[in-house]
């Protein structure tokens, strides 16, 4: 009897517990799992019967507990590059907000009536939405945006902007953000260029250009405060070293110049045969012009730029020397090859010794950036060496030989910078070799994304860039420490090339592009300095871009972008620096600010609700159990 009563009590308990608990769980579980949600309109282009028209899409981004995964759901269909665009948006949003999302999962859901959604063109808007999601601030839905997000944090060019304005109007947008430099945009429908500012006025929409993700945030109504350091120059120690580098190059140049001058003077008749003297003089003149530029840069305090131009001068003059020596029978081609091979082998051994001495459990992040530069030069020297013919060289082959020789020499230049900073112990932030590998894999993923963007715009693939990426992947998978830095330098280079070429696919005004990138580089350098990172490499490339801006704007743009990549990505690689980035994204008074503790409190209350549900179910179950037991006893 007692056993039966006990069973009846248990059944009653379980019935009520399950009914009440299960009733509560869907609500509690869903609210516990979804920590935050933001919504925004996206702009896309569709076509019907050969006519293009703009269509809006609905974006919903959600934050959940997780391990850094980014999920994408698109209805009805996404282009192949959509996944890459979303991953890149998540990364840049993490950098801008200073919030590492590795303890969360992000769900990006897009709904549209368009059969195809332009993945890259939504990247900028998705990034803004994710920043709002991570910082838990309200999102102004009266603002819409079109433009890619590139790995350097810039807003990349897109197509179909006039048609997308139609989509903006259909959702009642008041402001439309477009990529900088695209005020005059090509209409897919008419095939003619349209002034977007004027078209926007007719439709009651203010059209605004954005160069970087920070520009876009300001237009959305956020107040963005970034670090304002007084200077972004190299440290005194590095400045003095670069000066010494120039002085050493100057001495090498003078010795070579005297040698070539004497040989030409003593053998003018022999060298005049077959036009050899003209070729020699051409290279001598190029070297002389490079030195003039280098000395002006030196006087202006731009020592890395001066060292770079002296590098070019030495290559030109060494080419002249090799031609003179071969013509006069002073040296054979195979002897030149042996000298160069020895130099490259020595440089490679130096690099391998440096890597071998590393602490695999902790590598200073500044050391990582410098080792990537050293690795890049070792790799290039070996590549150019392997491309040289064994016999019967052309003039171009002789130039390549000279370049290979001095490229190998430059390994020691950056090696000395590495040794100086290592002795000083600058930057306490670092990471393990395993974490570095994970970071490089991440960078390779986004380098691939950048290349995907470019290919989707141009409709063709770049064999060279694809080859670079393939090599980077192979190096990363080898398991060798030295190959990690080969992989890193190739990934940085590929992402930069893809980014610049994406801009150039739309922008014909390269001077304007260089100006925008210069401004962006300065801001990202300040971010890096504020994070506690000494961006030696980035500062050097920034300086190189400045001296080339008025001479070769396309090349200057490349160096500026390289400076940006070498700022932002090393901060990202060191996640401990990520949280230190002094960037405050706070909403202006016209918007409602949500406390950053809201999410935590919500989660806590949800868990309390879950506990309450269990307790309630238990108590009710006990009551019903007693009730059923007592009823059975009276019978």
VEXLUMNU-101726 format. One record per residue (C-alpha): x, y, z. Coordinates in Angstrom, 2 decimals. Layout:
<atoms>
((X Y Z))
...
</atoms>
This chain:
<atoms>
((0.00 0.00 0.00))
((2.79 2.36 0.94))
((4.63 1.41 -2.23))
((1.55 2.17 -4.30))
((1.06 5.52 -2.58))
((4.68 6.39 -3.18))
((4.30 5.56 -6.89))
((1.17 7.64 -7.16))
((2.88 10.57 -5.47))
((5.83 10.27 -7.88))
((3.57 10.21 -10.92))
((1.72 13.29 -9.77))
((4.96 15.10 -9.09))
((6.38 14.31 -12.52))
((3.17 15.28 -14.31))
((3.05 18.77 -12.88))
((6.82 19.28 -13.02))
((6.93 18.41 -16.69))
((3.86 20.46 -17.62))
((5.02 23.61 -15.83))
((8.72 23.30 -16.61))
((8.22 22.50 -20.28))
((5.77 25.35 -20.52))
((8.40 27.76 -19.21))
((11.42 26.35 -21.00))
((10.81 27.57 -24.59))
((10.47 31.15 -23.40))
((13.35 30.95 -20.97))
((15.59 28.97 -23.30))
((15.11 31.25 -26.29))
((15.65 34.42 -24.29))
((18.70 32.91 -22.62))
((20.31 31.80 -25.88))
((19.67 35.00 -27.82))
((21.55 37.71 -25.94))
((20.88 40.53 -28.36))
((19.15 41.23 -31.68))
((19.48 44.11 -34.17))
((17.64 44.79 -37.43))
((18.49 46.90 -40.45))
((17.47 47.28 -44.10))
((19.92 46.23 -46.81))
((19.88 47.37 -50.43))
((20.12 45.03 -53.40))
((19.49 44.95 -57.14))
((17.35 42.46 -59.00))
((16.27 42.17 -62.62))
((13.17 41.14 -64.51))
((12.78 41.00 -68.26))
((16.18 42.60 -68.71))
((15.30 45.58 -66.49))
((17.20 46.30 -63.30))
((15.46 47.60 -60.19))
((16.29 48.09 -56.54))
((14.90 45.83 -53.83))
((15.22 46.09 -50.04))
((16.33 43.22 -47.86))
((15.77 42.67 -44.15))
((18.84 42.05 -42.02))
((18.55 40.50 -38.55))
((21.74 39.91 -36.55))
((21.69 37.93 -33.30))
((24.25 37.31 -30.56))
((24.30 34.02 -28.64))
((26.67 32.18 -26.30))
((29.16 30.23 -28.38))
((32.76 29.91 -29.49))
((33.30 32.53 -32.19))
((31.23 30.97 -34.97))
((29.45 33.13 -37.54))
((26.32 31.63 -39.09))
((24.52 32.88 -42.18))
((20.93 32.31 -43.25))
((19.75 33.85 -46.52))
((16.34 33.65 -48.16))
((15.93 32.94 -50.99))
((19.48 32.82 -52.36))
((22.93 34.24 -51.70))
((25.84 34.82 -54.02))
((28.93 32.71 -53.40))
((30.80 35.57 -51.77))
((28.10 36.31 -49.17))
((29.63 34.05 -46.52))
((33.03 35.69 -46.89))
((31.46 39.13 -46.63))
((29.72 38.26 -43.37))
((32.84 36.78 -41.79))
((34.84 39.84 -42.69))
((32.11 42.09 -41.28))
((32.27 40.20 -37.98))
((36.02 40.60 -37.77))
((36.02 44.34 -38.48))
((33.13 44.90 -36.07))
((35.17 43.17 -33.37))
((38.15 45.41 -34.08))
((36.13 48.63 -34.10))
((34.13 47.82 -30.96))
((37.12 46.38 -29.13))
((35.00 43.36 -28.23))
((36.32 39.85 -28.83))
((33.38 37.70 -29.93))
((35.22 34.38 -29.48))
((32.91 33.56 -26.54))
((29.80 34.21 -28.64))
((28.19 32.99 -31.82))
((26.75 35.40 -34.35))
((23.75 34.64 -36.55))
((23.21 36.82 -39.60))
((19.82 36.34 -41.23))
((18.82 38.07 -44.47))
((15.40 37.95 -46.10))
((14.73 39.38 -49.53))
((12.36 39.15 -52.46))
((15.35 39.40 -54.80))
((16.53 36.11 -56.29))
((20.15 37.21 -55.81))
((21.60 39.35 -53.04))
((24.88 41.16 -53.73))
((27.05 39.77 -50.98))
((29.97 42.21 -51.02))
((27.80 45.30 -51.37))
((26.05 44.54 -48.07))
((29.28 44.14 -46.11))
((29.47 47.71 -44.80))
((25.88 47.72 -43.52))
((26.31 44.31 -41.91))
((29.44 45.58 -40.15))
((27.55 48.57 -38.72))
((24.76 46.26 -37.54))
((27.25 43.92 -35.87))
((28.99 46.82 -34.11))
((25.58 47.85 -32.79))
((24.99 44.24 -31.74))
((28.30 43.88 -29.88))
((28.11 47.27 -28.16))
((24.37 46.84 -27.43))
((23.37 50.24 -28.78))
((20.30 51.19 -30.78))
((20.43 51.20 -34.58))
((18.97 54.01 -36.68))
((16.84 52.24 -39.32))
((16.17 55.49 -41.21))
((19.76 55.22 -42.47))
((20.63 52.67 -45.16))
((23.96 51.81 -46.70))
((25.59 50.15 -49.67))
((29.30 49.41 -49.90))
((31.68 46.54 -49.25))
((33.73 46.23 -46.11))
((37.35 45.52 -47.00))
((39.99 43.86 -44.80))
((41.54 47.28 -44.16))
((38.32 48.71 -42.71))
((37.59 50.83 -45.78))
((34.26 50.95 -47.57))
((34.74 49.40 -51.00))
((33.03 50.39 -54.26))
((29.86 48.70 -55.53))
((27.55 48.77 -58.54))
((23.87 49.55 -59.10))
((23.79 52.53 -56.71))
((21.04 54.46 -58.58))
((18.80 51.40 -58.52))
((19.53 50.87 -54.83))
((18.25 54.39 -54.14))
((14.83 53.11 -55.24))
((15.06 50.40 -52.61))
((16.03 53.01 -50.02))
((12.96 55.08 -50.85))
((10.67 52.06 -50.62))
((11.59 51.53 -46.95))
((11.29 55.21 -46.04))
((15.00 55.86 -45.61))
((16.08 59.44 -44.95))
((19.83 58.94 -45.46))
((21.72 56.66 -47.85))
((25.44 55.97 -47.40))
((27.50 55.19 -50.52))
((31.25 54.50 -50.93))
((33.48 57.56 -51.19))
((34.26 58.46 -54.78))
((30.99 57.08 -56.16))
((28.86 60.22 -56.22))
((28.76 59.80 -59.99))
((27.40 56.26 -60.28))
((26.52 54.15 -63.30))
((22.85 53.28 -63.67))
((22.44 49.65 -64.66))
((19.09 50.47 -66.23))
((20.07 53.42 -68.43))
((23.79 52.75 -68.85))
((24.59 56.39 -68.03))
((26.22 58.05 -65.03))
((23.99 59.72 -62.45))
((24.78 62.35 -59.80))
((23.63 60.54 -56.67))
((23.43 63.71 -54.60))
((20.96 65.28 -57.03))
((19.01 62.07 -57.54))
((18.74 61.70 -53.78))
((17.35 65.22 -53.41))
((14.59 64.43 -55.90))
((13.62 61.37 -53.88))
((13.88 63.12 -50.50))
((16.95 61.15 -49.43))
((20.25 62.66 -48.33))
((23.09 60.75 -50.03))
((26.39 60.78 -48.11))
((29.79 59.27 -48.99))
((31.80 57.20 -46.50))
((35.46 56.29 -46.84))
((35.88 54.08 -43.77))
((33.68 52.15 -41.39))
((34.16 54.99 -38.91))
((32.68 57.46 -41.39))
((29.66 55.20 -41.74))
((29.18 54.98 -37.97))
((29.13 58.77 -37.68))
((26.48 59.03 -40.39))
((24.38 56.44 -38.56))
((24.35 58.82 -35.61))
((27.12 57.48 -33.42))
((29.74 59.67 -31.83))
((33.07 58.04 -32.57))
((36.05 59.07 -30.47))
((39.40 57.72 -31.65))
((42.92 58.18 -30.22))
((44.49 61.56 -30.96))
((48.20 61.09 -30.37))
((50.31 64.10 -31.28))
((52.70 62.20 -33.53))
((52.86 58.97 -35.48))
((56.59 59.03 -36.14))
((59.10 56.27 -35.51))
((60.77 56.08 -32.09))
((64.14 57.78 -31.68))
((65.93 54.41 -31.54))
((64.45 53.24 -34.83))
((64.99 56.63 -36.45))
((68.68 56.50 -35.59))
((68.92 52.98 -36.95))
((67.31 53.91 -40.27))
((69.73 56.84 -40.51))
((72.61 54.41 -40.04))
((71.07 52.14 -42.69))
((71.06 55.04 -45.17))
((74.65 55.94 -44.30))
((75.76 52.36 -44.93))
((73.90 52.29 -48.25))
((75.46 55.60 -49.22))
((78.94 54.16 -48.63))
((78.12 51.08 -50.73))
((76.82 53.31 -53.49))
((79.94 55.49 -53.55))
((82.21 52.45 -53.78))
((80.18 50.99 -56.63))
((79.97 54.33 -58.39))
((83.73 54.80 -58.30))
((84.31 51.28 -59.61))
((81.88 51.59 -62.54))
((83.13 55.08 -63.39))
((86.77 53.93 -63.52))
((85.98 50.85 -65.60))
((83.93 52.86 -68.10))
((86.64 55.52 -68.33))
((89.39 52.95 -68.93))
((87.42 50.75 -71.35))
((85.16 53.15 -73.21))
((86.05 51.84 -76.67))
((85.37 48.20 -75.79))
((82.13 49.02 -74.01))
((80.91 51.14 -76.91))
((80.62 48.09 -79.15))
((77.10 46.77 -79.57))
((75.60 49.63 -77.59))
((76.74 48.23 -74.24))
((77.92 51.63 -73.03))
((74.48 53.14 -73.65))
((72.88 50.44 -71.52))
((75.42 50.96 -68.75))
((74.95 54.74 -68.79))
((71.19 54.28 -68.64))
((71.45 52.29 -65.41))
((74.03 54.69 -63.99))
((71.69 57.62 -64.65))
((68.77 55.81 -63.04))
((70.92 55.16 -59.99))
((71.94 58.81 -59.84))
((68.32 59.99 -59.95))
((67.34 57.55 -57.20))
((70.16 58.88 -55.01))
((69.03 62.48 -55.52))
((65.56 61.49 -54.35))
((66.99 59.55 -51.41))
((69.07 62.50 -50.23))
((66.05 64.83 -50.34))
((64.12 62.32 -48.26))
((67.03 62.00 -45.85))
((67.15 65.77 -45.37))
((63.39 65.75 -44.74))
((63.80 63.13 -42.00))
((62.16 60.33 -44.00))
((64.87 57.79 -43.38))
((63.08 54.59 -44.37))
((62.02 56.18 -47.65))
((65.64 57.25 -48.18))
((66.85 53.71 -47.47))
((64.32 52.37 -49.97))
((65.49 54.70 -52.74))
((69.11 53.89 -51.97))
((68.14 50.24 -52.33))
((66.86 51.02 -55.83))
((70.02 52.97 -56.64))
((72.23 50.07 -55.56))
((70.26 47.65 -57.74))
((70.65 49.92 -60.78))
((74.36 50.49 -60.19))
((75.06 46.81 -59.51))
((73.32 45.98 -62.78))
((75.70 48.37 -64.54))
((78.66 46.74 -62.76))
((77.64 43.23 -63.77))
((77.20 44.29 -67.41))
((80.62 45.97 -67.42))
((82.33 42.99 -65.76))
((80.75 40.42 -68.08))
((81.54 42.48 -71.18))
((85.17 42.97 -70.15))
((85.57 39.31 -69.22))
((86.30 40.12 -65.59))
((83.66 37.68 -64.38))
((81.46 34.95 -65.81))
((77.70 34.68 -65.37))
((77.97 31.47 -63.37))
((80.37 33.21 -60.97))
((77.86 36.01 -60.45))
((75.18 33.40 -59.81))
((77.37 31.70 -57.21))
((77.98 34.97 -55.38))
((74.27 35.73 -55.33))
((73.37 32.19 -54.29))
((75.79 32.38 -51.37))
((74.28 35.69 -50.28))
((70.74 34.31 -50.45))
((71.73 31.15 -48.57))
((73.38 33.18 -45.82))
((70.32 35.40 -45.49))
((68.10 32.32 -45.31))
((70.29 30.74 -42.62))
((70.17 33.95 -40.62))
((66.38 33.93 -40.74))
((66.16 30.26 -39.77))
((68.47 30.86 -36.80))
((66.27 33.72 -35.59))
((63.14 31.59 -35.83))
((64.83 28.65 -34.08))
((65.66 30.89 -31.12))
((62.02 31.89 -30.61))
((60.05 30.89 -27.55))
((57.21 28.88 -29.06))
((54.99 29.63 -26.06))
((55.32 33.40 -26.25))
((56.30 35.62 -29.19))
((56.22 39.39 -28.85))
((53.70 40.82 -31.33))
((56.18 43.45 -32.57))
((58.69 40.67 -33.19))
((56.02 38.85 -35.19))
((55.53 41.90 -37.43))
((59.27 42.25 -38.05))
((59.79 38.54 -38.64))
((57.09 38.70 -41.31))
((59.10 41.44 -43.06))
((62.30 39.43 -42.82))
((60.52 36.31 -44.07))
((59.07 38.23 -47.00))
((62.51 39.35 -48.12))
((64.02 35.89 -47.70))
((61.18 34.40 -49.72))
((61.48 36.99 -52.49))
((65.26 36.59 -52.69))
((64.91 32.82 -53.07))
((62.14 33.19 -55.65))
((64.09 35.60 -57.85))
((67.24 33.49 -57.49))
((65.37 30.43 -58.72))
((64.07 32.38 -61.72))
((67.55 33.28 -62.98))
((68.81 31.33 -66.04))
((71.90 29.15 -65.73))
((73.44 30.63 -68.89))
((73.01 33.29 -71.59))
((71.37 35.99 -69.47))
((69.48 38.93 -70.95))
((69.85 42.48 -69.67))
((66.67 41.93 -67.65))
((68.20 38.79 -66.13))
((71.24 40.78 -65.08))
((68.98 43.36 -63.44))
((67.09 40.56 -61.63))
((70.40 39.16 -60.42))
((71.37 42.54 -58.96))
((67.94 42.86 -57.37))
((68.25 39.40 -55.81))
((71.64 40.26 -54.33))
((70.41 43.42 -52.62))
((67.10 41.87 -51.61))
((69.08 39.24 -49.70))
((71.18 42.03 -48.16))
((68.02 43.82 -46.99))
((67.23 40.84 -44.75))
((69.98 42.02 -42.40))
((68.63 45.56 -42.43))
((65.29 44.45 -41.03))
((67.08 41.85 -38.93))
((68.97 44.61 -37.16))
((65.71 46.45 -36.45))
((64.37 43.19 -35.01))
((67.41 42.77 -32.76))
((67.22 46.39 -31.54))
((63.57 46.14 -30.53))
((64.07 42.69 -29.02))
((66.83 44.03 -26.78))
((64.66 46.95 -25.72))
((61.81 44.59 -24.91))
((59.15 46.89 -26.34))
((55.55 45.71 -26.17))
((54.75 43.13 -23.54))
((51.88 41.71 -25.57))
((52.47 38.45 -27.35))
((51.05 35.09 -28.31))
((52.06 31.46 -28.64))
((53.13 29.86 -31.89))
((49.87 27.93 -31.92))
((47.81 31.09 -31.46))
((49.85 32.75 -34.18))
((48.98 29.89 -36.51))
((45.28 30.33 -35.73))
((45.58 34.05 -36.39))
((47.32 33.51 -39.72))
((44.59 31.07 -40.74))
((42.09 33.79 -39.95))
((44.02 36.31 -42.02))
((44.24 33.87 -44.92))
((40.50 33.42 -44.77))
((39.98 37.14 -45.13))
((42.67 37.46 -47.77))
((40.65 34.90 -49.70))
((37.54 36.99 -49.05))
((39.23 40.09 -50.44))
((40.24 38.19 -53.55))
((36.68 36.88 -53.91))
((35.42 40.46 -53.79))
((37.79 41.47 -56.55))
((36.86 38.55 -58.75))
((33.13 39.19 -58.29))
((33.64 42.76 -59.47))
((35.97 42.19 -62.40))
((34.53 38.87 -63.53))
((38.01 37.36 -63.81))
((40.52 35.81 -61.47))
((44.06 36.90 -60.78))
((46.38 33.96 -61.32))
((49.20 35.65 -59.42))
((47.09 36.40 -56.35))
((45.59 32.92 -56.34))
((49.11 31.50 -56.52))
((50.19 33.63 -53.55))
((47.24 32.37 -51.52))
((47.93 28.75 -52.45))
((51.55 29.13 -51.35))
((50.47 30.76 -48.10))
((48.13 27.85 -47.36))
((50.87 25.33 -48.12))
((53.35 27.12 -45.86))
((50.80 27.25 -43.05))
((50.11 23.55 -43.33))
((53.76 22.48 -43.29))
((54.05 22.59 -39.50))
((57.42 24.37 -39.64))
((57.89 27.51 -37.55))
((59.72 29.38 -40.31))
((56.87 28.70 -42.73))
((54.39 30.45 -40.44))
((56.00 33.79 -41.19))
((56.22 33.03 -44.92))
((52.48 32.38 -44.79))
((51.81 35.57 -42.83))
((53.71 37.86 -45.19))
((52.02 36.34 -48.25))
((48.56 36.71 -46.71))
((49.18 40.38 -45.88))
((50.46 41.07 -49.37))
((47.58 39.29 -51.10))
((44.90 41.03 -49.03))
((46.49 44.40 -49.76))
((46.76 43.79 -53.50))
((43.16 42.59 -53.67))
((41.92 45.60 -51.70))
((43.76 48.15 -53.85))
((42.73 46.50 -57.10))
((39.12 46.48 -55.92))
((39.28 50.26 -55.45))
((41.00 50.74 -58.81))
((38.29 48.69 -60.55))
((35.91 51.59 -59.88))
((38.05 54.65 -59.16))
((39.90 56.42 -61.96))
((41.08 59.26 -59.72))
((44.03 57.52 -58.08))
((45.19 60.76 -56.44))
((41.91 60.96 -54.53))
((42.24 57.30 -53.57))
((45.78 57.87 -52.28))
((44.60 60.87 -50.26))
((41.78 58.86 -48.65))
((44.09 55.99 -47.83))
((46.69 58.34 -46.36))
((44.07 59.77 -44.00))
((42.82 56.30 -43.07))
((46.38 55.05 -42.49))
((47.04 57.89 -40.05))
((43.94 56.98 -38.05))
((44.73 53.28 -37.92))
((48.32 54.02 -36.88))
((46.97 56.08 -33.99))
((44.71 53.18 -33.05))
((47.70 50.83 -32.99))
((49.80 53.21 -30.89))
((46.93 53.68 -28.45))
((46.62 49.89 -28.17))
((50.25 49.70 -27.07))
((51.55 48.29 -30.34))
((54.72 49.74 -31.86))
((53.84 49.67 -35.60))
((57.39 49.95 -36.94))
((56.59 48.23 -40.22))
((53.35 50.13 -40.77))
((55.03 53.47 -40.07))
((57.72 52.64 -42.62))
((55.18 51.87 -45.33))
((53.18 54.98 -44.43))
((56.32 57.06 -44.92))
((56.97 55.37 -48.25))
((53.45 56.20 -49.37))
((53.88 59.87 -48.46))
((56.96 60.35 -50.63))
((55.29 58.61 -53.58))
((51.89 60.30 -53.33))
((52.66 63.13 -55.76))
((54.86 60.96 -57.99))
((52.99 57.67 -58.38))
((49.60 57.80 -56.67))
((48.69 54.17 -57.45))
((51.87 52.84 -55.82))
((51.41 55.30 -52.95))
((47.90 53.94 -52.41))
((49.34 50.42 -52.21))
((51.85 51.44 -49.53))
((49.22 53.30 -47.54))
((47.00 50.23 -47.61))
((49.95 48.07 -46.61))
((50.45 50.41 -43.64))
((46.80 49.96 -42.67))
((46.98 46.18 -42.94))
((50.15 46.10 -40.83))
((48.39 48.17 -38.17))
((44.96 46.60 -37.90))
((45.91 42.95 -38.31))
((48.61 42.83 -35.66))
((46.21 44.34 -33.15))
((43.70 41.67 -34.17))
((46.29 38.90 -33.89))
((46.99 39.96 -30.32))
((43.53 39.72 -28.81))
((44.87 41.09 -25.55))
((45.52 44.31 -27.46))
((42.09 44.24 -29.05))
((40.37 45.11 -25.80))
((42.76 48.02 -25.27))
((41.94 49.87 -28.47))
((40.93 53.35 -27.28))
((37.84 53.69 -29.41))
((34.58 54.74 -27.85))
((31.44 54.31 -29.90))
((28.72 56.11 -27.98))
((25.37 57.21 -29.31))
((24.50 60.87 -29.63))
((21.80 62.43 -27.46))
((19.16 61.95 -30.18))
((19.27 58.21 -29.59))
((18.49 56.03 -26.61))
((21.54 54.53 -24.97))
((21.25 51.00 -23.68))
((23.43 50.03 -20.74))
((26.11 47.50 -21.56))
((25.06 45.60 -18.43))
((21.56 45.07 -19.83))
((22.54 41.91 -21.65))
((24.19 40.40 -18.57))
((21.23 41.29 -16.37))
((18.85 39.84 -18.93))
((20.77 36.59 -19.01))
((20.84 36.44 -15.22))
((17.10 37.07 -14.96))
((16.47 34.41 -17.57))
((18.43 31.85 -15.59))
((16.57 32.87 -12.43))
((13.32 32.37 -14.34))
((14.50 28.91 -15.31))
((15.27 28.07 -11.68))
((11.88 29.46 -10.66))
((10.19 27.26 -13.25))
((11.89 24.17 -11.86))
((11.04 25.06 -8.26))
((7.43 25.83 -9.16))
((7.14 22.54 -10.99))
((8.60 20.70 -8.04))
((6.27 22.28 -5.47))
((3.19 21.78 -7.62))
((4.24 18.19 -8.22))
((4.56 17.58 -4.50))
((1.08 19.00 -3.93))
((-0.50 16.87 -6.63))
((1.36 13.80 -5.37))
((-0.02 14.23 -1.89))
((-3.46 14.87 -3.30))
((-3.47 11.70 -5.39))
((-2.09 9.66 -2.49))
((-4.76 10.89 -0.08))
((-7.54 10.24 -2.60))
((-6.37 6.67 -3.10))
((-6.24 6.04 0.70))
((-9.92 7.04 1.28))
((-11.15 4.60 -1.31))
</atoms>
